[in-house]
Amino acid sequence: MTRSMSLAVDTGGSEPVDHTASTQDEWRTQPAPHPTDLELGDTAAAVYAHALHSGQIGGAEQAPVLNMTREDLRAVIDQLVDLRLLRPVGGDPDRFAPLNPEIAAASLISPLEAEIHQRQTLITSIRAQMEPLRPQFEERLRRRTEPPSTVRTLQDTAEVLGSLHVAVDRCREEVSSVRPRRTRWDDSLDAELARDISVLRRGIRLRVLYQHAARADLATRAYIRKITAAGAEVRTTDQAPRPFVVFDNEIAIVPDAEGALEIRSSPLARVLCDVFESLWRAALPHRPDEAGYQDAAGEMQKTIARLLAEGLTDEAVARRLGISPRSCRRHIAALLKQLNSVSRFQAGMLAAKAGIIPHD
């Protein structure tokens, strides 16, 4: 068993002397203080210096010499005992001898060094277990640098809505959407409105393109008023593009008869973005406070005249414009009256002659 040297008082003088301390002494069995408690203040240092000078310390008679109360002196002595700088003398609980600070430091540092060693061993073990996994992760990362292009068929409404939810959640910059007047996937416009508002509240740009017919539809106009108030940009066009939506130029969803096509990280998605930009530049901005077709009225007439000149039926013209056949017939009748035409074909020819539509 290791034995250590300590300082004790010499009864014949004031200098502390070395003596062998039993490892079974009671003071050595007490646990070392927590590292955050290891603070030797000026008062404790002064008491320790006095103990060195006197060879020992303790007892009520020394408190006045140190300008301290007996209770304060006892508290400081207890602190020095915890710091292993004092130890009891013999069996007297009120007398303490100073100890070598180097030995005191060693007794306090030893458990800390053991803890550090355990931590270092744990760190080494963790790194050793994780290191074999790193090459696998890096290989996966290299494969994901250029995500594979995928085109997936979404079979039904539930699958389409799930894909939309994921795309909206992952979107960070922009949503570009070509829409019909009526939503294709939800029971009402409320669900689509909730998605749009959530996108706009996250600071994401939202651009929506409708056909001109949306300007005369009350429900669509109310919808447009809500999303533009939240920051969306809306335009209308005389074209009849197939509806689609693109998220961050990476993910596109194109509806079909039953479900939709989901296009991810594909050149096809970027092609749709280019199509949208072309339509957007040619489209007319729509202000929610406008009544009826307003600025789009002229374009509506040109489109009707062009389609009549091509020989399309009323129903075919209505489908192109996204309006009902009844509304389409009213527009055609107004155009015939404006051109003083007696037939639909003649109206197309007169419109070309008047410069309403391009003249071949």
N, C-alpha and C positions, 0 to 999 in steps of 0.2 A: 504494500500500500504506500502511495506517495505521501511524503511528509513535507510540509512547507514551513519556511522561516517567517516569523513575524516579530514585531517590536513590542516589548512590554516595559513597564517602568522598573527602574532599579531603585529599591527602597533606600539606597544610600546616596542617591543624587537625583538630579533633575533630567539627565539625559536618558532617552529611551534606549533599550538594549535588545539585541536579537535573542529569541528563544524559540524552541520548537513547539508548534501548536498542534494539538491533537485534531485529527480529521473528524473526530466524533463530537467536537464542540457543538453546542446547540446553535450558535450563531451561524455556523457554516451550513446547517441543514435548511435554512430559510431560502426560498427561491430568490433568484436575482430579480431586481426591479425591471419593469418594461423599459425598452430603450428610450421611449418618449419621456420617462421620468428621470433619466440620468442627466440632471442639471445641477452643477455645483455652483451655487451663488456666492456672492462676496461674504455673506455672513457665515456660511458653512466653511468657506476657505479660512476665514479668520479663526473660527473655533478649532479647525484642524491644526492651524499654525500654533495656537496656544497649547494644544495637546502635545505637539512636538516639543515645544519649549519646556513645558512642565513635565513631560514624560507620561502624563496621564491626564484624564479629565473626568469630571463628574462630581456630584455632590452640590449641595446648596451653596457652599461657601464660594464656589467659583463663578456663580452667576453674576454677582455684583461686579467682579473684576472685569467681566466681559460686557458690562453694562446691559445685561439681559435679565429677564425674569427667569425663575427656575423652570417654568413651563416651556418658555421659548427655547431655553438651552436644551431641555430634554428633547424637544422636537427636532432640533438641529442634530443632536447626537444620534437620534434614531435614523435621520437621513444619512449621516456618515456611516452608520453601521450597515445600512442598506447598500451603500456604495463601496462597502468592504474596506473603508478607510479607518474604521475603529473596530475594536473587538473587546468584549468584556475581559476584565482582569480577574483571574481565578473564579471564585464563585460569587463575587460581589456584583450584583446587578446594577450598581450605581457608579462603578469605576470602569473606565475604558482606556485602552492603550492604542496609540496610533500604529497603523500598518504601512508597509511599503506601497506607495501608489502604483508601482509597476505590477506588483502582484495583484493588487485590487483591480487594475485594468484588465489583467489577464483573466481573472475569474469572471469578470463581466463580459468580456469579449468572446470567450470560449463558446458559450451557447449560441451566440450570434454567428460565429464562423461555422458552427455545425449546421445551423439553419441555412446559411448561404450555400454550403456544400450540398445540402439536400435540394435546394432550389435549382442549383446548377445541374445536378444529376437529373432532376425532373425535366429541365429545359432540354438537355441533351437527349433524353428519352423521347420527348415529344417530337423534336426535329428528326430523330432517327425513324420514327414511325410515319411522319408526314412526307419525308423526302422521296420515297418510292412512288408517291402519288403525283408528284410535281410533273414529271415528263408526260403522264397521261393527260393532265389538265392542259399543259402547254400545247400538246398535239391537238386536243379538242379546240383550243382557242385558235390555232392556226386554221383549222377546218372551218371555223365560224367566221373568219375574217371576211369571206365572201359568201354570204348565206345562199344556200341552194334555192333556185327558183322553183316555185310550186304553184300549180293551178289545181284547186280542189273544188269539187262539186258539193254544194250545200243542198241537201235533199228536201228540207222542209223549213217552215217558218221558225221553228224552235232552234234549228241549227244556224239559220241566218242571224237570228237575234243574238245567239251566243257568240258568233263570230264578230258581230258589230260591237258587242259589249267589250270583247277583248281588244279590238282595234281602237276603240275610243279610249280605253284605259291606258293603252301603250302610246297613244298619240302625244306628241310633245310640241309640234310646231303649227301644223295647218291641216284643215279638212276642206277638200274641194268636192262639191256635190252637184250633180245634175239630177233634178227631181221632177217627178210628175206632180200634178196638183194634189193627188191623194197618195198617202203613204202606201207602200206595197207590202209592208211587213207587220204593221201593228193594227190593232182593232180601232185605234183612234189616233189623232195627231198628238195626243198628250204624251205618249211614250217617246215619240220622235222629238217633241219639244223639250222634254226632260234631258235627252241626250245632248241636244244642241246647247241648252243653257249650261249644262255641266262642262262642256268643252269651252265655252266662252268664259266661264268663271275661272278657269285655269289659265287664262291668258292666251289661248290657242286661237289662231285666225280661222274664221269660218266664212267660206264663200259659197253661196247657193245660187244656182242658175235654174230658172223656170222658163217655160214657154210664155209668150205674151198672154195667153189665155188665163194665166194665173192672176192677172191684174183685175179681171172681172169676176173672180170667184171670191165670194165673201169670206168663206172659211179660210182660204189660203191667204187672203189679204190680212185677216186677223192674226194668222200665224206669223206672217212676215213682219207685222208690226211688233210682235213680241220679241222675235229674234234680233231684229235690227236695233231695237231699244237696248238689247244686251250687248250689241257690238258687231253683229253679223253684217256682211255685205251681200246684197241681193241684186241680181240683174235678170232681165228677161230677153228672150231671143225668138226670132221667127222660125228658127230651125226646129227640127223634131228629133233631137238626139236621144239615143237609148239612155235611160237613167243609169247612173253609176256614182260611186263615192270613192275618193282616194284619200288615204291617211298618210301624211308625211312623205308623199311621193314613193311610198314603199308597199303599202297594202291597198288593194282595190277590191271592191265588192260590186259585182254587176248582176242585177236581178234577171231571172228568166221566168218561164211560165209558172214553175212550182217553187223553186228555191232561188239559188244564185250561184255564181262562180266567185270563188275567193282566190285572188291573185296576190302572192307574196314575193317580195324581193325579186321581181321579174322585170325584164325589159318591157313586158306588156303593161305593167303598172305605169312605167314612165311614158309609154305611148299614150295612155289614157290621160296622163297629166298634160301632155302636149295638146291633145284634143281639147281638153278643158280650157287651156290657156287661149287657144284659137277662138273658141266659142265665146269666152269671157271678153276678149278684146272687141269682138264685133257686137256684143250684147248691149242693151240699153240699161243704165242704172234705174232702179225702181225705188221711188220714195213712197213710204207707206201712207202718206197723207194724200196721194194722188187718187182721184176718182176715175174709175173706168180705165180705158187704154191710154189716154193722154198722149204722151210722146210716142207710144207704140202704135197709135192708130194708123199712121201713114205706112208703117212697115206691114201691118196687118193687111191693108189694102193691096200693097205691092205683092205680097205673098199670095193672096187670093187670086189676083189677076194673073200672076205667073202660072199658078196651078190650073186655072181655067184654060189658059192658052195651051197648056200641055194636054188638055182633054180629060182631066180627072173629074170624076163624078162628085156630087155634093158630099156623099159619105166619105170618099177618099180625101177630099179637101178638109173635112171636119177632123178626120183622124190625124192628118198632118198638123193641123193647128191645135189639136188637143181640146176641141170644143165639141158641143153636141151638134148633130145634123141640123136641128131646128135653128140654133144660133148661127150656124154656118149659112143657112139659106137667107137669114136676115142680112148678114154681111154681103152676100152675093147680090141680093136685091138692091141694097143701097149702092153698091158699085155700079150695077147696070143703070140705075137711075142717074148717077153722077156722070156716066159716060154717054147717056142717051142711047143705050144699046138695046137691041131687041132680042139678042141671044147671048148665051154664055160665051160661045166661041168668039163672037164679034166683040164682046167686052174685052177679051184677052188681046185681040188685035188692036182695038182702039187704045187700050192701056199702053201697049208698046209704042203706038204712034204718038201718044201724049207724053211719053217719057216716064210713065209710072213704073214700067218694068223695062229691063234692058232690051234693046231692039237688035235682033240678029241681022 
